[in-house]
């Protein structure tokens, strides 16, 4: 029996606004807000309760995505292929590289890349697709009768976890 490939596309939670006119790398140093930390913690608890272990967690090297992913695991892998400005192709490449691994893959990243990659991986569409801050999509790829089929298992926004 083929193990399904499970991918969780998780947008970083709410972060502080960027400082106008600050140095270029200030975007990478932005912290989660109090609400963002709360949302990340609640979403991580939901993932822990519903997504089968083990997980491989990869996050953009931006501080806000590392903070979001750390709500799930102590030491997420900081992956430059998920950084702001990365392409949907970069993110989809991370998924292909993970193929065959026995763990679910959690990708913590940014809009618009995260939404575009999730929609393209699910449906093949190249349309824009927005994912709310802190929200996640859980997509499972299964092999049925020799063909792969991708199914949206869950789509959840932190405000629904109250």
Buried (B, 14 or more C-beta within 10 A) or exposed (E): EEEBBBBBBBBBBBBEEEEEEEEEEEBBBBEBBEEBBBBBBBBBEBBEEEBEEEBBBBBBBBBBBBBBBBBBBEEBBBBEBBBBEBEBEBBBBBBEEBEEEEBBBBBBBBBEBBBBBBBBBBEEEEEEBEBBBBBBBBBBBBEEEEEEEBEEBBBBBBEEBE
